[in-house]
Each structure stands twice: as C-alpha cells, then as structure tokens.
C-alpha cells in the first residue's frame, strides 16, 4: 500500500476479486485487515465493510437497471441469496430491488 495510492477503480476491482470480503481485500493488498481498516478510515471516512456494502448496492442498482434478475445480481455480487439482497434494499432504500429495474423507469414522451 505504500507503493502508490490505489484509484477507486482499483479498489472496486480488488473488492470484486475478493468477493467483497474486507479480509480478502487485505490479503490481495498484502497487508493486515487492521491496516486496511486504518487506510479506509483515513481515506474514505468509513470502514471497509461499510464501503463494500455501499459498492455492492451501487453495483446492484446498475445491474438491475440493465435488466438483470434479482437472483443473478445476488449471485454476481456475493449476497447469500436473492432474499438477502431484497432485505438489504428494503432496509436501505425502503423498497425492493424490482423498483430499480428497467421497467420501473419512467417512459419518455417524444
């Protein structure tokens, strides 16, 4: 980590490779989990777990808006199952993932 600061895209790539688990991100960075936690607190003002959850939700919304099924999104982003993804969305956004799909977007009038 002392070599050069990682760009946000690098962190996203590492998170995906690590299955969004902070412990595995630390392993890929060849640092301890505690070092990773300090780095995130200093640079992102949040824990690696909070950051990872936000990233997964952002990616989930992106995939859902592209027409992915809830089940496919849950599998791709390492949620335990589709119900876990639905629960997370209800807690954070107050609605289900289906409301983020392409069919939920307002139609444009020409």
C-alpha positions as CSV (number, residue, x, y, z in Angstrom):
1,X,0.0,0.0,0.0
2,X,3.0,2.3,0.5
3,X,3.9,2.0,-3.2
4,X,1.2,4.2,-4.7
5,X,-2.4,5.1,-3.7
6,X,-5.0,3.0,-5.4
7,X,-7.6,4.7,-7.5
8,X,-11.3,4.0,-6.8
9,X,-11.4,1.7,-9.9
10,X,-8.6,-0.3,-8.4
11,X,-10.5,-0.7,-5.1
12,X,-13.6,-1.9,-7.0
13,X,-11.6,-4.4,-8.9
14,X,-10.0,-5.7,-5.7
15,X,-13.3,-5.9,-4.0
16,X,-14.8,-7.9,-6.8
17,X,-11.8,-10.3,-6.9
18,X,-12.1,-10.7,-3.1
19,X,-15.8,-11.4,-3.2
20,X,-16.4,-8.1,-1.4
21,X,-14.8,-9.5,1.8
22,X,-12.5,-7.0,3.5
23,X,-10.3,-9.8,4.9
24,X,-9.6,-11.0,1.3
25,X,-9.1,-7.4,0.1
26,X,-6.4,-7.1,2.7
27,X,-4.8,-10.4,1.6
28,X,-4.8,-9.2,-2.0
29,X,-3.1,-5.9,-0.9
30,X,-0.6,-7.9,1.2
31,X,-1.5,-6.0,4.4
32,X,-3.3,-6.8,7.6
33,X,-7.0,-6.3,8.0
34,X,-6.2,-3.7,10.6
35,X,-4.0,-1.7,8.2
36,X,-6.8,-1.8,5.6
37,X,-9.3,-0.6,8.2
38,X,-7.0,2.4,9.1
39,X,-6.5,3.2,5.4
40,X,-10.2,3.2,4.8
41,X,-11.0,5.3,7.8
42,X,-8.4,7.8,6.8
43,X,-9.2,8.0,3.1
44,X,-12.8,7.0,2.8
45,X,-14.1,8.0,6.3
46,X,-15.8,4.6,6.7
47,X,-14.9,1.0,7.4
48,X,-14.1,-1.4,4.6
49,X,-17.3,-3.3,5.4
50,X,-19.4,-0.1,5.1
51,X,-17.6,0.8,1.8
52,X,-18.1,-2.7,0.5
53,X,-21.8,-2.8,1.3
54,X,-22.2,0.6,-0.5
55,X,-20.3,-0.7,-3.5
56,X,-22.4,-3.8,-3.7
57,X,-25.7,-1.8,-3.5
58,X,-24.4,0.6,-6.2
59,X,-23.5,-2.2,-8.5
60,X,-26.8,-4.0,-7.8
61,X,-28.7,-0.9,-8.9
62,X,-26.6,-0.7,-12.0
63,X,-27.2,-4.4,-12.9
64,X,-30.9,-4.2,-12.1
65,X,-31.3,-1.1,-14.3
66,X,-29.7,-3.1,-17.1
67,X,-32.4,-5.8,-16.7
68,X,-30.6,-8.4,-14.6
69,X,-32.7,-10.6,-12.5
70,X,-32.6,-10.2,-8.7
71,X,-31.2,-13.7,-8.4
72,X,-28.4,-13.1,-10.9
73,X,-27.5,-9.8,-9.2
74,X,-27.4,-11.6,-5.8
75,X,-25.2,-14.3,-7.2
76,X,-22.8,-11.9,-9.0
77,X,-22.4,-9.6,-6.0
78,X,-21.9,-12.4,-3.5
79,X,-25.1,-11.9,-1.5
80,X,-26.1,-15.1,0.3
81,X,-29.3,-15.3,-1.8
82,X,-31.9,-13.1,-3.5
83,X,-33.8,-12.7,-0.2
84,X,-30.7,-11.2,1.4
85,X,-30.4,-8.7,-1.5
86,X,-34.1,-7.8,-1.1
87,X,-33.8,-7.4,2.6
88,X,-30.8,-5.1,2.2
89,X,-32.7,-3.0,-0.3
90,X,-35.7,-2.7,1.9
91,X,-33.6,-1.6,4.9
92,X,-31.5,1.0,3.0
93,X,-33.9,2.2,0.3
94,X,-37.3,1.3,1.7
95,X,-38.3,-0.6,-1.4
96,X,-37.5,-3.8,-3.2
97,X,-34.8,-4.3,-5.9
98,X,-37.6,-4.7,-8.6
99,X,-38.2,-1.0,-8.3
100,X,-34.8,-0.3,-9.7
101,X,-35.3,-2.4,-12.8
102,X,-35.7,-1.1,-16.4
103,X,-39.5,-1.5,-16.3
104,X,-39.6,0.9,-13.3
105,X,-38.0,3.8,-15.2
106,X,-40.5,6.5,-16.4
107,X,-41.1,6.4,-20.1
108,X,-40.1,9.4,-22.1
109,X,-42.6,11.2,-24.2
110,X,-41.5,12.1,-27.7
